[in-house]
Amino acid sequence: MVGIRFQSTPDVKDFLSKNNYWGEWFKEFRFGKALEGTFDRIAWIKIVGLPAKFWNEENFSKIACEFGKVAAPIEILPSIQDLSIGNVCILTGSKRRINDEVLVEYDRNILKVGVIESEFDWSPFPSGMSDKLKVSESYVDEDSSLNLDENELEEGEIKDTCNDDVDGISGTILANDSEDIAMDAGANDIPATVVMASPTVGESAAGMQDVQQSYRESQHPVINSIGQKKRR
């Protein structure tokens, strides 16, 4: 909740009429005298102790929804190293700091998972001007570049003749670029659930969806239920 104090009633009406300015960050504004006693707030929670095989968006969402509404996309990066804690941003009506425990059930096994609110101050406004990457343009003296012989080498340089047919680009550079492209492409699919198969004659689209669903569940099982919360 955000409160703004004005000097006069006309200023308030003028501000409320300009929702095109603040509508990007806030859903609505109301007069203070009409505010209710309940309100929601943004909170970041740490989900502690969920086994790595259950790390997917659906499972994190199930646990987080016990304390509020998920307010931001849940990203599970493949490069993450600490698999003991997952962070989720929620919109909660709780007025106290969240520090609870839930019981997670999967395949008749009960797991205790901790849910702890992080001390993170969230604001819809940026703290300052965003630092943008400034790329300086390089200028080349055309007259000097035209006078240079392509076959001339300065002292200490070695000509790369391995791939003259590829504009002088070495095969090692191409291999590294290909690996980077493959890694970038894989990073966009989290978790990876792509299934490639050749359907047999008579196989329906629904059957193929069942195969894909089974594969997803085998890689990232979905928890069955969330039990009673227990305050620590």
URKABEL-V829821 format. One record per pair of residues at least 24 apart in sequence whose C-alpha atoms are under 8 Angstrom apart, sorted by the first residue. I is the first residue (numbers start at 1). GAP is how many residues later the second one is. Records with the same first field share a line. If there is no record, write none. Layout:
BEGIN
I=GAP  GAP
END
This chain:
BEGIN
1=38  39  40
25=99  100
38=55
39=54
40=51  52  53  54
41=50  51  52  53
42=29  47  48  49  50  80
43=46  47  48  49  74  75  77  79
44=43  44  45  46  73  74  75  76
45=42  43  44  45  53  70  71  72  73
46=39  40  41  42  68  69  70  71  72
47=38  39  40  41  66  67  68  69
48=36  37  38  65  66  67  68
49=35  36  63  64  65
50=34  35  61  63
51=32  33
52=31  32
53=166  167  168
54=166  167  168  169
55=165
56=135  164
58=164
59=163  164
60=28
62=164
63=39  163
64=24  26
67=25  27
68=24  25
75=115
76=114  115
77=110  113
78=109  112  113
99=132  133
100=129  130  131  132
101=128  129  130  131
102=124  125  126  127  128
103=123  124  125  126
104=119  120  121  122  123
105=118  119  120  121  122
106=116  117  118  119
107=117
END
